[in-house]
Amino acid sequence: MIRKIFSAVACAFLAVPAAQAQSETQFIRTSLVAGIGANQIDGDQMAGYFKPGLILGAAARFSISEKLAFQPEVL
């Protein structure tokens, strides 16, 4: 299931440069998203347990007008 979703997202991002080359204005812009997640677990009888994690994803920005855009993200 995860592999199918990842493949679909990868194909969508590979098709974006072709769509951008056909128009003079950039209707679609893609980017990578990265960050650090910091979790504190409560209720596990372990004081001060801290679980860090890495967050990776992708975003696509669709321009609707000059001042308005829609940006879905997959993390």
PyMOL Python script that loads the backbone (N, CA, C, O; Angstrom):
from pymol import cmd

cmd.read_pdbstr("""\
ATOM      1  N   MET A   1       0.823  -1.195   0.000  1.00  0.00           N
ATOM      2  CA  MET A   1       0.000   0.000   0.000  1.00  0.00           C
ATOM      3  C   MET A   1       0.866   1.257   0.000  1.00  0.00           C
ATOM      4  O   MET A   1       0.663   2.157  -0.814  1.00  0.00           O
ATOM      5  N   ILE A   2       1.841   1.312   0.926  1.00  0.00           N
ATOM      6  CA  ILE A   2       2.724   2.475   1.013  1.00  0.00           C
ATOM      7  C   ILE A   2       3.544   2.598  -0.261  1.00  0.00           C
ATOM      8  O   ILE A   2       3.772   3.704  -0.753  1.00  0.00           O
ATOM      9  N   ARG A   3       3.987   1.470  -0.796  1.00  0.00           N
ATOM     10  CA  ARG A   3       4.794   1.483  -2.017  1.00  0.00           C
ATOM     11  C   ARG A   3       3.989   2.050  -3.192  1.00  0.00           C
ATOM     12  O   ARG A   3       4.534   2.790  -4.011  1.00  0.00           O
ATOM     13  N   LYS A   4       2.705   1.713  -3.282  1.00  0.00           N
ATOM     14  CA  LYS A   4       1.861   2.233  -4.360  1.00  0.00           C
ATOM     15  C   LYS A   4       1.672   3.740  -4.231  1.00  0.00           C
ATOM     16  O   LYS A   4       1.720   4.460  -5.228  1.00  0.00           O
ATOM     17  N   ILE A   5       1.456   4.218  -3.010  1.00  0.00           N
ATOM     18  CA  ILE A   5       1.289   5.658  -2.786  1.00  0.00           C
ATOM     19  C   ILE A   5       2.573   6.395  -3.130  1.00  0.00           C
ATOM     20  O   ILE A   5       2.538   7.432  -3.794  1.00  0.00           O
ATOM     21  N   PHE A   6       3.714   5.863  -2.680  1.00  0.00           N
ATOM     22  CA  PHE A   6       4.998   6.499  -2.972  1.00  0.00           C
ATOM     23  C   PHE A   6       5.258   6.536  -4.475  1.00  0.00           C
ATOM     24  O   PHE A   6       5.754   7.539  -4.988  1.00  0.00           O
ATOM     25  N   SER A   7       4.930   5.458  -5.186  1.00  0.00           N
ATOM     26  CA  SER A   7       5.124   5.417  -6.636  1.00  0.00           C
ATOM     27  C   SER A   7       4.251   6.448  -7.339  1.00  0.00           C
ATOM     28  O   SER A   7       4.701   7.102  -8.279  1.00  0.00           O
ATOM     29  N   ALA A   8       3.015   6.600  -6.896  1.00  0.00           N
ATOM     30  CA  ALA A   8       2.118   7.581  -7.510  1.00  0.00           C
ATOM     31  C   ALA A   8       2.619   9.002  -7.290  1.00  0.00           C
ATOM     32  O   ALA A   8       2.570   9.827  -8.202  1.00  0.00           O
ATOM     33  N   VAL A   9       3.100   9.290  -6.087  1.00  0.00           N
ATOM     34  CA  VAL A   9       3.630  10.626  -5.789  1.00  0.00           C
ATOM     35  C   VAL A   9       4.888  10.887  -6.606  1.00  0.00           C
ATOM     36  O   VAL A   9       5.068  11.986  -7.131  1.00  0.00           O
ATOM     37  N   ALA A  10       5.758   9.891  -6.719  1.00  0.00           N
ATOM     38  CA  ALA A  10       6.990  10.050  -7.499  1.00  0.00           C
ATOM     39  C   ALA A  10       6.673  10.316  -8.965  1.00  0.00           C
ATOM     40  O   ALA A  10       7.311  11.166  -9.586  1.00  0.00           O
ATOM     41  N   CYS A  11       5.705   9.609  -9.528  1.00  0.00           N
ATOM     42  CA  CYS A  11       5.310   9.841 -10.925  1.00  0.00           C
ATOM     43  C   CYS A  11       4.736  11.238 -11.110  1.00  0.00           C
ATOM     44  O   CYS A  11       4.988  11.882 -12.129  1.00  0.00           O
ATOM     45  N   ALA A  12       3.975  11.708 -10.143  1.00  0.00           N
ATOM     46  CA  ALA A  12       3.400  13.053 -10.237  1.00  0.00           C
ATOM     47  C   ALA A  12       4.494  14.109 -10.247  1.00  0.00           C
ATOM     48  O   ALA A  12       4.405  15.084 -10.993  1.00  0.00           O
ATOM     49  N   PHE A  13       5.524  13.929  -9.426  1.00  0.00           N
ATOM     50  CA  PHE A  13       6.608  14.907  -9.382  1.00  0.00           C
ATOM     51  C   PHE A  13       7.485  14.839 -10.624  1.00  0.00           C
ATOM     52  O   PHE A  13       8.074  15.848 -11.013  1.00  0.00           O
ATOM     53  N   LEU A  14       7.586  13.675 -11.252  1.00  0.00           N
ATOM     54  CA  LEU A  14       8.358  13.573 -12.485  1.00  0.00           C
ATOM     55  C   LEU A  14       7.626  14.227 -13.650  1.00  0.00           C
ATOM     56  O   LEU A  14       8.267  14.669 -14.603  1.00  0.00           O
ATOM     57  N   ALA A  15       6.314  14.298 -13.595  1.00  0.00           N
ATOM     58  CA  ALA A  15       5.534  14.908 -14.665  1.00  0.00           C
ATOM     59  C   ALA A  15       5.475  16.423 -14.551  1.00  0.00           C
ATOM     60  O   ALA A  15       5.131  17.093 -15.525  1.00  0.00           O
ATOM     61  N   VAL A  16       5.797  16.977 -13.402  1.00  0.00           N
ATOM     62  CA  VAL A  16       5.691  18.420 -13.177  1.00  0.00           C
ATOM     63  C   VAL A  16       6.612  19.238 -14.069  1.00  0.00           C
ATOM     64  O   VAL A  16       6.148  20.238 -14.616  1.00  0.00           O
ATOM     65  N   PRO A  17       7.901  18.885 -14.261  1.00  0.00           N
ATOM     66  CA  PRO A  17       8.748  19.708 -15.140  1.00  0.00           C
ATOM     67  C   PRO A  17       8.220  19.808 -16.565  1.00  0.00           C
ATOM     68  O   PRO A  17       8.375  20.849 -17.204  1.00  0.00           O
ATOM     69  N   ALA A  18       7.603  18.751 -17.073  1.00  0.00           N
ATOM     70  CA  ALA A  18       7.031  18.808 -18.416  1.00  0.00           C
ATOM     71  C   ALA A  18       5.863  19.790 -18.461  1.00  0.00           C
ATOM     72  O   ALA A  18       5.699  20.511 -19.446  1.00  0.00           O
ATOM     73  N   ALA A  19       5.064  19.824 -17.423  1.00  0.00           N
ATOM     74  CA  ALA A  19       3.947  20.766 -17.370  1.00  0.00           C
ATOM     75  C   ALA A  19       4.446  22.198 -17.243  1.00  0.00           C
ATOM     76  O   ALA A  19       3.844  23.111 -17.807  1.00  0.00           O
ATOM     77  N   GLN A  20       5.531  22.407 -16.515  1.00  0.00           N
ATOM     78  CA  GLN A  20       6.073  23.748 -16.352  1.00  0.00           C
ATOM     79  C   GLN A  20       6.710  24.246 -17.635  1.00  0.00           C
ATOM     80  O   GLN A  20       6.685  25.447 -17.904  1.00  0.00           O
ATOM     81  N   ALA A  21       7.279  23.359 -18.430  1.00  0.00           N
ATOM     82  CA  ALA A  21       7.948  23.772 -19.658  1.00  0.00           C
ATOM     83  C   ALA A  21       6.952  24.246 -20.711  1.00  0.00           C
ATOM     84  O   ALA A  21       7.327  24.999 -21.610  1.00  0.00           O
ATOM     85  N   GLN A  22       5.716  23.830 -20.623  1.00  0.00           N
ATOM     86  CA  GLN A  22       4.729  24.172 -21.629  1.00  0.00           C
ATOM     87  C   GLN A  22       4.067  25.518 -21.391  1.00  0.00           C
ATOM     88  O   GLN A  22       3.434  26.048 -22.304  1.00  0.00           O
ATOM     89  N   SER A  23       4.185  26.083 -20.216  1.00  0.00           N
ATOM     90  CA  SER A  23       3.546  27.364 -19.936  1.00  0.00           C
ATOM     91  C   SER A  23       4.592  28.389 -19.529  1.00  0.00           C
ATOM     92  O   SER A  23       5.646  28.039 -18.998  1.00  0.00           O
ATOM     93  N   GLU A  24       4.295  29.653 -19.782  1.00  0.00           N
ATOM     94  CA  GLU A  24       5.226  30.721 -19.446  1.00  0.00           C
ATOM     95  C   GLU A  24       5.183  31.043 -17.956  1.00  0.00           C
ATOM     96  O   GLU A  24       6.214  31.370 -17.368  1.00  0.00           O
ATOM     97  N   THR A  25       4.027  30.959 -17.346  1.00  0.00           N
ATOM     98  CA  THR A  25       3.911  31.206 -15.908  1.00  0.00           C
ATOM     99  C   THR A  25       3.988  29.879 -15.172  1.00  0.00           C
ATOM    100  O   THR A  25       3.583  28.846 -15.705  1.00  0.00           O
ATOM    101  N   GLN A  26       4.500  29.905 -13.961  1.00  0.00           N
ATOM    102  CA  GLN A  26       4.605  28.683 -13.178  1.00  0.00           C
ATOM    103  C   GLN A  26       3.300  28.449 -12.436  1.00  0.00           C
ATOM    104  O   GLN A  26       3.034  29.080 -11.412  1.00  0.00           O
ATOM    105  N   PHE A  27       2.504  27.552 -12.951  1.00  0.00           N
ATOM    106  CA  PHE A  27       1.241  27.201 -12.315  1.00  0.00           C
ATOM    107  C   PHE A  27       1.482  26.231 -11.157  1.00  0.00           C
ATOM    108  O   PHE A  27       0.793  26.297 -10.139  1.00  0.00           O
ATOM    109  N   ILE A  28       2.467  25.326 -11.311  1.00  0.00           N
ATOM    110  CA  ILE A  28       2.756  24.322 -10.297  1.00  0.00           C
ATOM    111  C   ILE A  28       4.213  24.453  -9.870  1.00  0.00           C
ATOM    112  O   ILE A  28       5.116  24.505 -10.705  1.00  0.00           O
ATOM    113  N   ARG A  29       4.428  24.504  -8.565  1.00  0.00           N
ATOM    114  CA  ARG A  29       5.781  24.510  -8.011  1.00  0.00           C
ATOM    115  C   ARG A  29       5.871  23.380  -7.002  1.00  0.00           C
ATOM    116  O   ARG A  29       4.953  23.183  -6.206  1.00  0.00           O
ATOM    117  N   THR A  30       6.962  22.642  -7.028  1.00  0.00           N
ATOM    118  CA  THR A  30       7.147  21.535  -6.103  1.00  0.00           C
ATOM    119  C   THR A  30       8.288  21.849  -5.140  1.00  0.00           C
ATOM    120  O   THR A  30       9.174  22.647  -5.445  1.00  0.00           O
ATOM    121  N   SER A  31       8.251  21.210  -3.980  1.00  0.00           N
ATOM    122  CA  SER A  31       9.312  21.399  -2.994  1.00  0.00           C
ATOM    123  C   SER A  31       9.370  20.187  -2.071  1.00  0.00           C
ATOM    124  O   SER A  31       8.426  19.401  -1.981  1.00  0.00           O
ATOM    125  N   LEU A  32      10.492  20.062  -1.398  1.00  0.00           N
ATOM    126  CA  LEU A  32      10.672  19.025  -0.390  1.00  0.00           C
ATOM    127  C   LEU A  32      10.467  19.635   0.989  1.00  0.00           C
ATOM    128  O   LEU A  32      10.781  20.803   1.216  1.00  0.00           O
ATOM    129  N   VAL A  33       9.940  18.838   1.901  1.00  0.00           N
ATOM    130  CA  VAL A  33       9.690  19.288   3.266  1.00  0.00           C
ATOM    131  C   VAL A  33      10.502  18.392   4.200  1.00  0.00           C
ATOM    132  O   VAL A  33      10.457  17.167   4.088  1.00  0.00           O
ATOM    133  N   ALA A  34      11.238  19.004   5.114  1.00  0.00           N
ATOM    134  CA  ALA A  34      12.021  18.239   6.086  1.00  0.00           C
ATOM    135  C   ALA A  34      11.905  18.906   7.449  1.00  0.00           C
ATOM    136  O   ALA A  34      11.773  20.126   7.548  1.00  0.00           O
ATOM    137  N   GLY A  35      11.955  18.100   8.486  1.00  0.00           N
ATOM    138  CA  GLY A  35      11.865  18.655   9.830  1.00  0.00           C
ATOM    139  C   GLY A  35      12.201  17.618  10.882  1.00  0.00           C
ATOM    140  O   GLY A  35      12.492  16.462  10.576  1.00  0.00           O
ATOM    141  N   ILE A  36      12.153  18.056  12.115  1.00  0.00           N
ATOM    142  CA  ILE A  36      12.438  17.188  13.251  1.00  0.00           C
ATOM    143  C   ILE A  36      11.208  17.156  14.150  1.00  0.00           C
ATOM    144  O   ILE A  36      10.666  18.199  14.516  1.00  0.00           O
ATOM    145  N   GLY A  37      10.781  15.964  14.495  1.00  0.00           N
ATOM    146  CA  GLY A  37       9.662  15.798  15.409  1.00  0.00           C
ATOM    147  C   GLY A  37      10.180  15.490  16.800  1.00  0.00           C
ATOM    148  O   GLY A  37      11.093  14.679  16.957  1.00  0.00           O
ATOM    149  N   ALA A  38       9.616  16.119  17.797  1.00  0.00           N
ATOM    150  CA  ALA A  38      10.016  15.879  19.182  1.00  0.00           C
ATOM    151  C   ALA A  38       8.788  15.427  19.959  1.00  0.00           C
ATOM    152  O   ALA A  38       7.835  16.190  20.114  1.00  0.00           O
ATOM    153  N   ASN A  39       8.805  14.203  20.443  1.00  0.00           N
ATOM    154  CA  ASN A  39       7.670  13.629  21.157  1.00  0.00           C
ATOM    155  C   ASN A  39       8.012  13.395  22.615  1.00  0.00           C
ATOM    156  O   ASN A  39       9.110  12.943  22.942  1.00  0.00           O
ATOM    157  N   GLN A  40       7.080  13.700  23.475  1.00  0.00           N
ATOM    158  CA  GLN A  40       7.216  13.406  24.904  1.00  0.00           C
ATOM    159  C   GLN A  40       6.120  12.408  25.245  1.00  0.00           C
ATOM    160  O   GLN A  40       4.935  12.709  25.100  1.00  0.00           O
ATOM    161  N   ILE A  41       6.507  11.238  25.691  1.00  0.00           N
ATOM    162  CA  ILE A  41       5.560  10.182  26.018  1.00  0.00           C
ATOM    163  C   ILE A  41       5.161  10.314  27.485  1.00  0.00           C
ATOM    164  O   ILE A  41       6.025  10.318  28.362  1.00  0.00           O
ATOM    165  N   ASP A  42       3.860  10.422  27.759  1.00  0.00           N
ATOM    166  CA  ASP A  42       3.353  10.495  29.128  1.00  0.00           C
ATOM    167  C   ASP A  42       2.610   9.206  29.460  1.00  0.00           C
ATOM    168  O   ASP A  42       2.056   8.545  28.581  1.00  0.00           O
ATOM    169  N   GLY A  43       2.610   8.869  30.729  1.00  0.00           N
ATOM    170  CA  GLY A  43       1.845   7.718  31.179  1.00  0.00           C
ATOM    171  C   GLY A  43       2.550   6.390  31.010  1.00  0.00           C
ATOM    172  O   GLY A  43       1.917   5.347  31.174  1.00  0.00           O
ATOM    173  N   ASP A  44       3.827   6.382  30.690  1.00  0.00           N
ATOM    174  CA  ASP A  44       4.533   5.127  30.504  1.00  0.00           C
ATOM    175  C   ASP A  44       5.481   4.798  31.655  1.00  0.00           C
ATOM    176  O   ASP A  44       6.310   3.897  31.531  1.00  0.00           O
ATOM    177  N   GLN A  45       5.369   5.518  32.771  1.00  0.00           N
ATOM    178  CA  GLN A  45       6.181   5.306  33.967  1.00  0.00           C
ATOM    179  C   GLN A  45       7.671   5.548  33.725  1.00  0.00           C
ATOM    180  O   GLN A  45       8.503   5.075  34.499  1.00  0.00           O
ATOM    181  N   MET A  46       8.017   6.271  32.670  1.00  0.00           N
ATOM    182  CA  MET A  46       9.412   6.616  32.394  1.00  0.00           C
ATOM    183  C   MET A  46       9.516   8.133  32.390  1.00  0.00           C
ATOM    184  O   MET A  46       9.071   8.785  31.445  1.00  0.00           O
ATOM    185  N   ALA A  47      10.092   8.690  33.425  1.00  0.00           N
ATOM    186  CA  ALA A  47      10.198  10.144  33.531  1.00  0.00           C
ATOM    187  C   ALA A  47      11.216  10.672  32.524  1.00  0.00           C
ATOM    188  O   ALA A  47      12.323  10.148  32.403  1.00  0.00           O
ATOM    189  N   GLY A  48      10.820  11.712  31.811  1.00  0.00           N
ATOM    190  CA  GLY A  48      11.734  12.368  30.890  1.00  0.00           C
ATOM    191  C   GLY A  48      12.025  11.602  29.617  1.00  0.00           C
ATOM    192  O   GLY A  48      13.024  11.885  28.957  1.00  0.00           O
ATOM    193  N   TYR A  49      11.191  10.641  29.247  1.00  0.00           N
ATOM    194  CA  TYR A  49      11.421   9.889  28.016  1.00  0.00           C
ATOM    195  C   TYR A  49      11.149  10.796  26.821  1.00  0.00           C
ATOM    196  O   TYR A  49      10.054  11.340  26.676  1.00  0.00           O
ATOM    197  N   PHE A  50      12.151  10.950  25.975  1.00  0.00           N
ATOM    198  CA  PHE A  50      12.080  11.852  24.833  1.00  0.00           C
ATOM    199  C   PHE A  50      12.379  11.052  23.571  1.00  0.00           C
ATOM    200  O   PHE A  50      13.404  10.373  23.496  1.00  0.00           O
ATOM    201  N   LYS A  51      11.502  11.125  22.589  1.00  0.00           N
ATOM    202  CA  LYS A  51      11.669  10.355  21.364  1.00  0.00           C
ATOM    203  C   LYS A  51      11.749  11.302  20.169  1.00  0.00           C
ATOM    204  O   LYS A  51      10.716  11.787  19.708  1.00  0.00           O
ATOM    205  N   PRO A  52      12.958  11.580  19.654  1.00  0.00           N
ATOM    206  CA  PRO A  52      13.082  12.435  18.472  1.00  0.00           C
ATOM    207  C   PRO A  52      12.814  11.636  17.202  1.00  0.00           C
ATOM    208  O   PRO A  52      12.940  10.411  17.191  1.00  0.00           O
ATOM    209  N   GLY A  53      12.446  12.333  16.139  1.00  0.00           N
ATOM    210  CA  GLY A  53      12.193  11.675  14.866  1.00  0.00           C
ATOM    211  C   GLY A  53      12.396  12.616  13.700  1.00  0.00           C
ATOM    212  O   GLY A  53      12.359  13.836  13.857  1.00  0.00           O
ATOM    213  N   LEU A  54      12.610  12.045  12.535  1.00  0.00           N
ATOM    214  CA  LEU A  54      12.820  12.805  11.312  1.00  0.00           C
ATOM    215  C   LEU A  54      11.533  12.811  10.496  1.00  0.00           C
ATOM    216  O   LEU A  54      10.884  11.776  10.346  1.00  0.00           O
ATOM    217  N   ILE A  55      11.167  13.964   9.975  1.00  0.00           N
ATOM    218  CA  ILE A  55       9.967  14.104   9.161  1.00  0.00           C
ATOM    219  C   ILE A  55      10.396  14.501   7.755  1.00  0.00           C
ATOM    220  O   ILE A  55      11.091  15.500   7.574  1.00  0.00           O
ATOM    221  N   LEU A  56       9.983  13.723   6.761  1.00  0.00           N
ATOM    222  CA  LEU A  56      10.284  14.016   5.363  1.00  0.00           C
ATOM    223  C   LEU A  56       8.991  14.002   4.564  1.00  0.00           C
ATOM    224  O   LEU A  56       8.058  13.270   4.894  1.00  0.00           O
ATOM    225  N   GLY A  57       8.938  14.806   3.524  1.00  0.00           N
ATOM    226  CA  GLY A  57       7.752  14.841   2.696  1.00  0.00           C
ATOM    227  C   GLY A  57       7.948  15.685   1.458  1.00  0.00           C
ATOM    228  O   GLY A  57       9.058  16.113   1.145  1.00  0.00           O
ATOM    229  N   ALA A  58       6.863  15.914   0.766  1.00  0.00           N
ATOM    230  CA  ALA A  58       6.885  16.701  -0.462  1.00  0.00           C
ATOM    231  C   ALA A  58       5.651  17.593  -0.499  1.00  0.00           C
ATOM    232  O   ALA A  58       4.626  17.291   0.112  1.00  0.00           O
ATOM    233  N   ALA A  59       5.772  18.690  -1.226  1.00  0.00           N
ATOM    234  CA  ALA A  59       4.663  19.631  -1.361  1.00  0.00           C
ATOM    235  C   ALA A  59       4.563  20.083  -2.809  1.00  0.00           C
ATOM    236  O   ALA A  59       5.562  20.129  -3.527  1.00  0.00           O
ATOM    237  N   ALA A  60       3.372  20.410  -3.221  1.00  0.00           N
ATOM    238  CA  ALA A  60       3.125  20.974  -4.544  1.00  0.00           C
ATOM    239  C   ALA A  60       2.259  22.212  -4.357  1.00  0.00           C
ATOM    240  O   ALA A  60       1.268  22.175  -3.627  1.00  0.00           O
ATOM    241  N   ARG A  61       2.625  23.297  -5.006  1.00  0.00           N
ATOM    242  CA  ARG A  61       1.884  24.554  -4.881  1.00  0.00           C
ATOM    243  C   ARG A  61       1.225  24.878  -6.214  1.00  0.00           C
ATOM    244  O   ARG A  61       1.901  25.053  -7.227  1.00  0.00           O
ATOM    245  N   PHE A  62      -0.097  24.956  -6.202  1.00  0.00           N
ATOM    246  CA  PHE A  62      -0.880  25.247  -7.394  1.00  0.00           C
ATOM    247  C   PHE A  62      -1.370  26.691  -7.314  1.00  0.00           C
ATOM    248  O   PHE A  62      -2.154  27.029  -6.426  1.00  0.00           O
ATOM    249  N   SER A  63      -0.924  27.530  -8.216  1.00  0.00           N
ATOM    250  CA  SER A  63      -1.334  28.936  -8.225  1.00  0.00           C
ATOM    251  C   SER A  63      -2.723  29.061  -8.838  1.00  0.00           C
ATOM    252  O   SER A  63      -2.953  28.651  -9.975  1.00  0.00           O
ATOM    253  N   ILE A  64      -3.635  29.627  -8.076  1.00  0.00           N
ATOM    254  CA  ILE A  64      -4.991  29.869  -8.561  1.00  0.00           C
ATOM    255  C   ILE A  64      -5.066  31.253  -9.194  1.00  0.00           C
ATOM    256  O   ILE A  64      -5.641  31.425 -10.269  1.00  0.00           O
ATOM    257  N   SER A  65      -4.487  32.224  -8.524  1.00  0.00           N
ATOM    258  CA  SER A  65      -4.367  33.580  -9.059  1.00  0.00           C
ATOM    259  C   SER A  65      -3.024  34.130  -8.589  1.00  0.00           C
ATOM    260  O   SER A  65      -2.222  33.399  -8.008  1.00  0.00           O
ATOM    261  N   GLU A  66      -2.779  35.398  -8.834  1.00  0.00           N
ATOM    262  CA  GLU A  66      -1.500  35.992  -8.462  1.00  0.00           C
ATOM    263  C   GLU A  66      -1.287  36.003  -6.947  1.00  0.00           C
ATOM    264  O   GLU A  66      -0.155  35.883  -6.480  1.00  0.00           O
ATOM    265  N   LYS A  67      -2.359  36.145  -6.186  1.00  0.00           N
ATOM    266  CA  LYS A  67      -2.250  36.238  -4.730  1.00  0.00           C
ATOM    267  C   LYS A  67      -2.856  35.057  -3.984  1.00  0.00           C
ATOM    268  O   LYS A  67      -2.930  35.083  -2.755  1.00  0.00           O
ATOM    269  N   LEU A  68      -3.288  34.025  -4.696  1.00  0.00           N
ATOM    270  CA  LEU A  68      -3.950  32.892  -4.065  1.00  0.00           C
ATOM    271  C   LEU A  68      -3.380  31.591  -4.616  1.00  0.00           C
ATOM    272  O   LEU A  68      -3.229  31.429  -5.827  1.00  0.00           O
ATOM    273  N   ALA A  69      -3.062  30.657  -3.705  1.00  0.00           N
ATOM    274  CA  ALA A  69      -2.508  29.366  -4.111  1.00  0.00           C
ATOM    275  C   ALA A  69      -3.022  28.274  -3.183  1.00  0.00           C
ATOM    276  O   ALA A  69      -3.418  28.540  -2.048  1.00  0.00           O
ATOM    277  N   PHE A  70      -3.009  27.053  -3.680  1.00  0.00           N
ATOM    278  CA  PHE A  70      -3.398  25.857  -2.929  1.00  0.00           C
ATOM    279  C   PHE A  70      -2.153  24.982  -2.804  1.00  0.00           C
ATOM    280  O   PHE A  70      -1.518  24.680  -3.814  1.00  0.00           O
ATOM    281  N   GLN A  71      -1.784  24.563  -1.577  1.00  0.00           N
ATOM    282  CA  GLN A  71      -0.553  23.806  -1.359  1.00  0.00           C
ATOM    283  C   GLN A  71      -0.810  22.552  -0.533  1.00  0.00           C
ATOM    284  O   GLN A  71      -0.794  22.616   0.697  1.00  0.00           O
ATOM    285  N   PRO A  72      -1.049  21.406  -1.186  1.00  0.00           N
ATOM    286  CA  PRO A  72      -1.149  20.153  -0.438  1.00  0.00           C
ATOM    287  C   PRO A  72       0.244  19.620  -0.118  1.00  0.00           C
ATOM    288  O   PRO A  72       1.191  19.839  -0.874  1.00  0.00           O
ATOM    289  N   GLU A  73       0.361  18.920   1.010  1.00  0.00           N
ATOM    290  CA  GLU A  73       1.640  18.350   1.435  1.00  0.00           C
ATOM    291  C   GLU A  73       1.443  16.904   1.865  1.00  0.00           C
ATOM    292  O   GLU A  73       0.404  16.540   2.415  1.00  0.00           O
ATOM    293  N   VAL A  74       2.454  16.092   1.605  1.00  0.00           N
ATOM    294  CA  VAL A  74       2.476  14.699   2.040  1.00  0.00           C
ATOM    295  C   VAL A  74       3.685  14.540   2.937  1.00  0.00           C
ATOM    296  O   VAL A  74       4.815  14.757   2.501  1.00  0.00           O
ATOM    297  N   LEU A  75       3.458  14.159   4.197  1.00  0.00           N
ATOM    298  CA  LEU A  75       4.565  13.983   5.146  1.00  0.00           C
ATOM    299  C   LEU A  75       4.744  12.528   5.473  1.00  0.00           C
ATOM    300  O   LEU A  75       5.626  12.175   6.255  1.00  0.00           O
TER     301      LEU A  75
END
""", "prot")
cmd.dss("prot")
cmd.show_as("cartoon", "prot")
cmd.util.cbc("prot")
cmd.orient("prot")
